[in-house]
Structure formats: C-alpha cells, structure tokens
C-alpha cells in the first residue's frame, strides 16, 4: 500500500521559519513528481512547489525566494524549507506524489497544519 506522510507543521510568528518533511513509499518515490500543496480555510487547494524526478523545481509566485523544496531519493523524502513566513501562508500543507507525472496515479498525504500568527 502506497503511503505519503507529512510532518513538521506548527505555529510560528511572522518572519519565522518551518521545515516540512514528507516520506513516500519507495515503490513510487523515485519515479514521481513530488509536490507540496496547501489549502487555506475557505480557499481551494493550490500548488506551492514541485520537484520532478529529473531535478526540475517549480514554485508558486507567492513563495518564490522564501520557500525551498528539496528531495532525497535515497531516503524517499521531500522537504519544504519555509522562511520569512507570512500570515497568508497559514494553511494545511499537503504532500503529493504524481507517479511518472501523468496524473493517472496520484497520492496525497493527510496534511500538516501551518499557522503563522503574532
């Protein structure tokens, strides 16, 4: 059974930092486009950052220069370093595995809450 599990969320003041981690089953990780998405209350889920199996990264404009996505294909782990956090970054953050990047087999974690507030 494929598993995707996030960790590392929490409460932080504006300007602070958090590191999110995600592990996915070894059967899919290396062949998947891995990504972070987020969903704020009352809003649709949106893309935060992607990391393809070929090493290409993509970021939402709202997080460019503040967030960094990284992946470790040996540990089957995906990370999201979030710096200079803003209240508008408050959301549930989800890890996503898109096998072969085709959208035919997509796996989601349960999400981790990030709250940015003074």
Steps between C-alpha positions, in 0.01 A plus 500: 500500500636839397546744786572871503557655842573862589652641817643823634208738509432729792452852627749774416512877518521712184854504367574160648596172334372144486623184331241258367591141421324232300579136450347285230512132420820391331299331225394837358727773632786502249261488204265768623466871462489600865325812613374711783151649489309701754141581581395794711154519662236584242745476211587244237807284530791661320844399382792617713797325340588202281815291460513266204693174493732670250592775743283787376338720763200730469364748753183701538571870458380565853779292652792560263809612686358390835435127465738229380398151394745213519485126448713207611448199275699275734286581803181530290447838659378838388558821692369853499709761676279800567665828597366849559156358563197724469151471648369425151714185497266354762348183355500125509798385298473179301765283343419356160652221294411496132632174359689566173346847501202383294223564752378143459621388841510776760548452870437753778604522859256601771653843540675697771377829643716811474383805691679835473377753750621754751 
